[in-house]
Structure formats: structure tokens, C-alpha cells
Amino acid sequence: MEALRHDDPVRVGAYVALARLDAEPDSTAPERRFVVRSGSGDGRTLLARLPRPGTDPTRWAIEAEGARRLSVPGFLPVGEVGGGGAEPPWCAGPYVPAVPLPGALRAHGGPLPDPVVRALGAALARTLATAHAQGVPHAGLSPAAVLLTADGPLLSGFGAVRAAAPDGEPRSGLPGLDSGCLAPEQAAGGRPRPPGDVYALGAVLAYAATGHTVPERDELPSFLREPVTACLSRDPGRRPQAHQLFPHPEPAGPMPLPAPLVVALAHQSARILAAELPVPAPWTDR
């Protein structure tokens, strides 16, 4: 989590921005994410999201509204959507201390331990399998879209591929999309479908285990070589389905986190609890 920058909004709808969740303004996060607080006296703290510069705000708003209507465990929930007219679109949901996966690797000082990657893979595969059973592709999975919390991972960035460009138009190199996680058929303009999520899952797990999304097979730990290679097949028909990955149930309880991540989450929580609202100001998206 970082202090606000000069070009960040000071307000998001009726909420006052306290901090940005992502460390780098030019990160591959599919959206801009801010911790915000109500100025009405109820003290509610939320995680608000706005489209990245260069993203079509109308398409982004459609995906935000779609996320609000979903109920998929493991998807970052959306409780409110807003914006319109002169105000950029936004959405918001409950705030819990969270570290984006790239920030987790920075805090840990490198790739995550094998047990953590294994638990992460099982949790993400379970989330995607639930969504796919409802006929819903996430279409936005990337390392930056994965938020690690004390209770497990949450997926933000719902619909980033759909928001980037309509079906039929190439999507390579567009804002908010991580090229290493974009399935070839989606990069070419194909309609986002579950096999694209599985491709992205393979890239995300490769990143968690090696620090980059397109590793050599020998760089991967042995337990990941077969599933990641299968997920990253260029042929969607050769990729496994999400429910076929990591089929053995994980032990009950929260996902294990390395000590540096536990410390980072605790520091973030303490900082937000201690944060004071700045003097209220009119909306601006400087």
C-alpha cells in the first residue's frame, strides 16, 4: 500500500481516498485501486476501483455492474457502483487488508514457497471452477488481480479482457492486460471463455513460483511442471478444466502465508485504522 500520488483522486463518489493499494502507477493492475473511507460519520472503509487511463470507461462500467450482480466465493465483492457524467465510473466493496501478488513477492524477497504456491493454486482453481459452473469466465486473471488476504486469495479485475476491447478486435498491448496472462485466442480478439481463465491461472502460478509468467519448464517446481505446461497450451482444447487442477482437497483453514506477508498485512491494517480523513474536497480526478 502506498501514499496517494499527485494524479490520484482525492474522492471516489462520496468517499475520501486514504491510500492506493498498488505500489506502481504503471503496474499491470487491471484497474486503479484505492482504500477509501466514508465522510458521513459512519466510518466505513472500502476498497474502491476505477478504470486505468486509456481504458474505455463505458466498457469498464459494464463489467463493474456485472461484478456487482455476481456471487462467486473468491471474487472480490462489489457492493456499490457509481460515476457517470463528469465523474469517472467506479465500484467499491468491503475493505480487508490485502497485498497484490506482485507486492507479496516483493515483501517476501522473491518467489513464494512451494506450500504457499500449492495452496494458492488450489484456491484459485476452486474459485474459477465455481465461476465456470455458473457460466461465468473471470476474464481478467493476472498476478496483479490476485489479492492475498489472511483468509485466502481474492480475485479483482473481473472482465478486464472484455473491457479492454470488444470481441473481434486485437487486445495485445492494451492497458490493464498482462501480456503473459492473455491467452492467444483472447489476444487475437476471441470471446473470453473458461479456457482463457485456465491459461491465465497457469501464468499466475508460474509467476508466484518463479517471479515471471513465462518460465522455462525446468524453472518450475516439480509439482507445477505438468499443470502449468498444460494450462499454457496455445490450443484451448488441450487445456485442463479448472476443476481438474489440484483435485486433492487442501487442509481446512486459511492459506499459509510467509511471515513477511503476515507482517505486511498487519502493518497495512494498523495504518488504515490510524488514518485520519483529510479536509473534504470536491471531486477531482487530477
C-alpha positions as CSV (number, residue, x, y, z in Angstrom):
1,M,0.0,0.0,0.0
2,E,1.3,3.5,-0.9
3,A,0.5,7.1,-0.2
4,L,-1.6,8.9,-2.7
5,R,0.1,10.5,-5.7
6,H,-0.5,13.9,-7.2
7,D,-2.5,12.4,-10.0
8,D,-4.7,10.2,-7.8
9,P,-8.3,11.1,-7.0
10,V,-8.9,12.7,-3.6
11,R,-12.5,11.4,-3.6
12,V,-14.3,8.5,-5.1
13,G,-18.0,9.2,-5.2
14,A,-19.0,10.1,-1.6
15,Y,-15.8,8.5,-0.2
16,V,-12.4,10.1,0.7
17,A,-9.3,8.4,-0.6
18,L,-6.8,7.3,2.0
19,A,-4.2,5.4,0.1
20,R,-3.5,3.5,-3.1
21,L,-3.3,-0.3,-2.9
22,D,-0.8,-0.7,-5.7
23,A,2.8,0.4,-5.5
24,E,3.5,1.3,-9.1
25,P,1.3,3.7,-11.1
26,D,2.3,1.9,-14.3
27,S,1.7,-1.6,-12.9
28,T,-0.2,-4.3,-14.8
29,A,-3.1,-4.0,-12.4
30,P,-6.3,-4.2,-14.4
31,E,-7.7,-1.2,-12.6
32,R,-6.7,1.6,-10.1
33,R,-7.4,0.5,-6.5
34,F,-7.8,2.8,-3.5
35,V,-8.6,2.4,0.1
36,V,-11.4,4.9,0.8
37,R,-13.5,5.9,3.8
38,S,-16.9,7.4,4.2
39,G,-17.0,11.0,5.3
40,S,-20.6,10.8,6.6
41,G,-19.7,9.8,10.1
42,D,-20.2,6.0,9.9
43,G,-16.5,5.4,9.3
44,R,-17.0,2.7,6.6
45,T,-13.7,1.7,4.9
46,L,-13.9,0.3,1.4
47,L,-11.7,-0.8,-1.4
48,A,-12.6,1.3,-4.4
49,R,-11.7,0.6,-8.0
50,L,-11.5,2.9,-11.1
51,P,-10.6,2.3,-14.7
52,R,-7.0,2.8,-15.7
53,P,-6.2,5.6,-18.1
54,G,-6.7,4.5,-21.6
55,T,-9.5,2.1,-20.7
56,D,-12.9,2.6,-22.2
57,P,-14.9,3.9,-19.2
58,T,-18.2,2.6,-20.6
59,R,-17.0,-0.9,-21.1
60,W,-15.3,-0.9,-17.7
61,A,-18.5,0.3,-16.0
62,I,-20.5,-2.6,-17.7
63,E,-18.1,-5.1,-16.2
64,A,-18.2,-3.4,-12.8
65,E,-22.0,-3.7,-12.8
66,G,-21.7,-7.3,-13.9
67,A,-19.4,-8.0,-10.9
68,R,-21.9,-6.4,-8.6
69,R,-24.5,-8.9,-9.7
70,L,-22.3,-11.9,-9.1
71,S,-21.9,-14.1,-6.0
72,V,-18.8,-16.2,-6.5
73,P,-16.7,-17.0,-3.4
74,G,-13.2,-15.9,-4.1
75,F,-14.2,-12.9,-6.4
76,L,-13.6,-9.5,-4.8
77,P,-17.2,-8.4,-4.0
78,V,-18.7,-5.3,-5.4
79,G,-21.3,-3.6,-3.3
80,E,-21.6,-0.3,-5.0
81,V,-21.1,1.2,-8.4
82,G,-21.2,4.9,-9.3
83,G,-20.0,7.6,-11.6
84,G,-21.3,8.9,-14.8
85,G,-21.4,12.3,-16.4
86,A,-18.3,14.3,-15.4
87,E,-17.5,11.7,-12.7
88,P,-15.4,8.7,-13.8
89,P,-17.1,5.3,-13.2
90,W,-16.1,3.4,-10.0
91,C,-17.1,0.5,-7.9
92,A,-16.4,-0.4,-4.3
93,G,-16.7,-3.2,-1.8
94,P,-15.7,-4.1,1.8
95,Y,-12.1,-3.5,2.6
96,V,-9.9,-6.2,4.1
97,P,-6.1,-5.9,4.4
98,A,-4.8,-7.3,1.1
99,V,-1.5,-7.5,-0.7
100,P,-1.4,-7.9,-4.5
101,L,0.6,-10.9,-5.6
102,P,3.5,-8.8,-7.1
103,G,3.7,-6.9,-3.8
104,A,3.7,-10.3,-2.0
105,L,6.8,-11.4,-3.9
106,R,8.5,-8.1,-3.2
107,A,7.7,-8.4,0.5
108,H,9.0,-12.0,0.6
109,G,12.1,-11.1,-1.4
110,G,11.4,-13.5,-4.3
111,P,9.1,-16.3,-5.4
112,L,6.8,-17.8,-2.8
113,P,7.5,-21.1,-1.0
114,D,6.1,-24.3,-2.6
115,P,3.4,-24.9,0.0
116,V,2.0,-21.4,-0.5
117,V,2.0,-21.7,-4.3
118,R,0.3,-25.1,-4.0
119,A,-2.4,-23.7,-1.7
120,L,-2.8,-20.6,-3.9
121,G,-3.3,-22.8,-7.0
122,A,-5.9,-24.9,-5.2
123,A,-7.8,-21.9,-4.0
124,L,-7.8,-20.1,-7.4
125,A,-8.7,-23.3,-9.3
126,R,-11.6,-23.8,-6.9
127,T,-12.8,-20.2,-7.4
128,L,-12.6,-20.4,-11.2
129,A,-14.4,-23.8,-11.2
130,T,-17.2,-22.3,-9.2
131,A,-17.5,-19.4,-11.6
132,H,-17.3,-21.6,-14.7
133,A,-20.0,-23.8,-13.3
134,Q,-22.2,-20.7,-13.4
135,G,-21.2,-20.0,-17.0
136,V,-19.0,-17.0,-15.9
137,P,-15.5,-16.5,-17.1
138,H,-13.4,-14.2,-15.0
139,A,-11.6,-12.7,-18.0
140,G,-9.1,-10.7,-16.0
141,L,-6.9,-13.0,-14.0
142,S,-3.2,-11.9,-13.7
143,P,-0.7,-11.6,-10.8
144,A,-1.9,-8.0,-10.1
145,A,-5.5,-9.2,-10.0
146,V,-4.8,-11.6,-7.2
147,L,-5.1,-10.1,-3.7
148,L,-3.7,-12.1,-0.8
149,T,-5.5,-11.8,2.4
150,A,-5.3,-13.6,5.8
151,D,-8.4,-15.6,4.7
152,G,-7.1,-16.6,1.3
153,P,-6.9,-15.0,-2.2
154,L,-9.5,-12.7,-3.8
155,L,-9.7,-12.0,-7.5
156,S,-10.2,-8.5,-8.7
157,G,-10.1,-7.2,-12.3
158,F,-13.3,-9.1,-13.3
159,G,-13.9,-8.6,-17.1
160,A,-10.7,-6.7,-17.8
161,V,-10.3,-8.6,-21.1
162,R,-13.8,-7.8,-22.1
163,A,-13.4,-4.1,-21.0
164,A,-10.1,-3.7,-23.0
165,A,-11.7,-4.2,-26.4
166,P,-14.8,-5.8,-28.0
167,D,-14.7,-9.3,-29.4
168,G,-13.1,-9.3,-32.8
169,E,-10.5,-6.6,-32.1
170,P,-6.9,-7.5,-31.1
171,R,-6.2,-6.9,-27.4
172,S,-2.4,-7.3,-27.2
173,G,-0.7,-4.4,-25.5
174,L,-3.8,-2.7,-24.3
175,P,-4.0,-1.0,-20.8
176,G,-4.8,-3.3,-17.9
177,L,-3.9,-6.5,-19.6
178,D,-0.8,-8.6,-18.6
179,S,0.5,-10.0,-21.9
180,G,1.9,-13.0,-20.2
181,C,-1.5,-14.0,-18.9
182,L,-3.5,-13.2,-22.1
183,A,-4.5,-16.4,-23.9
184,P,-3.6,-16.4,-27.6
185,E,-7.2,-16.6,-28.7
186,Q,-8.2,-13.7,-26.4
187,A,-5.2,-11.6,-27.6
188,A,-6.4,-12.1,-31.2
189,G,-9.9,-10.8,-30.2
190,G,-11.7,-14.1,-29.4
191,R,-14.6,-14.1,-26.9
192,P,-13.3,-14.7,-23.4
193,R,-14.2,-18.2,-22.3
194,P,-13.2,-20.5,-19.4
195,P,-10.1,-21.9,-21.2
196,G,-8.7,-18.4,-21.2
197,D,-9.0,-18.2,-17.4
198,V,-7.1,-21.5,-17.2
199,Y,-4.3,-20.2,-19.3
200,A,-4.1,-17.1,-17.1
201,L,-4.1,-19.4,-14.0
202,G,-1.1,-21.2,-15.3
203,A,0.7,-17.9,-15.9
204,V,-0.2,-16.7,-12.4
205,L,1.1,-19.8,-10.7
206,A,4.3,-19.7,-12.8
207,Y,4.7,-16.1,-11.6
208,A,4.2,-17.0,-7.9
209,A,6.8,-19.8,-8.2
210,T,9.4,-18.1,-10.4
211,G,8.8,-14.4,-10.5
212,H,7.6,-14.3,-14.1
213,T,4.7,-15.5,-16.1
214,V,6.5,-17.3,-19.0
215,P,9.1,-19.5,-17.4
216,E,11.1,-22.4,-18.8
217,R,9.7,-25.7,-17.7
218,D,12.8,-26.5,-15.7
219,E,12.4,-23.3,-13.7
220,L,9.1,-24.6,-12.2
221,P,9.0,-26.7,-9.1
222,S,8.2,-30.3,-10.0
223,F,4.6,-30.3,-8.7
224,L,3.8,-27.4,-11.1
225,R,5.5,-28.5,-14.3
226,E,2.7,-30.7,-15.6
227,P,-0.3,-28.5,-14.7
228,V,1.3,-25.2,-15.7
229,T,2.5,-26.6,-19.0
230,A,-1.0,-27.9,-19.7
231,C,-2.6,-24.6,-18.7
232,L,-0.3,-22.7,-21.0
233,S,-1.1,-24.7,-24.1
234,R,-1.8,-22.5,-27.1
235,D,-4.6,-24.8,-28.0
236,P,-7.6,-24.1,-25.8
237,G,-8.9,-27.6,-26.3
238,R,-5.8,-29.1,-24.8
239,R,-6.0,-27.1,-21.5
240,P,-7.5,-28.8,-18.4
241,Q,-10.7,-27.5,-16.9
242,A,-10.3,-25.6,-13.6
243,H,-11.9,-28.3,-11.6
244,Q,-9.4,-30.9,-12.8
245,L,-6.4,-28.9,-11.4
246,F,-5.2,-29.7,-7.8
247,P,-8.0,-32.2,-7.3
248,H,-6.9,-33.2,-3.8
249,P,-8.6,-31.1,-1.1
250,E,-6.4,-28.8,0.9
251,P,-6.4,-28.9,4.7
252,A,-9.1,-26.8,6.3
253,G,-8.1,-23.3,7.4
254,P,-6.6,-20.2,5.9
255,M,-3.9,-20.4,3.2
256,P,-0.4,-20.4,4.8
257,L,1.4,-17.1,4.4
258,P,5.1,-16.4,4.8
259,A,6.0,-14.2,7.8
260,P,6.8,-11.1,5.7
261,L,3.3,-11.2,4.2
262,V,1.7,-11.5,7.6
263,V,3.7,-8.5,8.8
264,A,2.8,-6.5,5.7
265,L,-0.9,-7.2,6.2
266,A,-0.7,-6.3,9.9
267,H,1.1,-3.0,9.0
268,Q,-1.5,-2.2,6.4
269,S,-4.3,-2.8,8.8
270,A,-2.7,-0.6,11.5
271,R,-2.1,2.2,9.0
272,I,-5.6,2.2,7.8
273,L,-7.1,2.1,11.3
274,A,-4.9,5.1,12.3
275,A,-5.6,7.1,9.1
276,E,-7.5,10.3,9.5
277,L,-9.7,11.8,6.9
278,P,-8.2,14.8,5.1
279,V,-10.2,18.0,4.8
280,P,-13.1,17.2,2.5
281,A,-12.7,18.5,-1.1
282,P,-14.9,18.5,-4.2
283,W,-14.5,15.6,-6.6
284,T,-11.4,15.8,-8.8
285,D,-9.6,13.2,-10.8
286,R,-6.5,15.3,-11.2
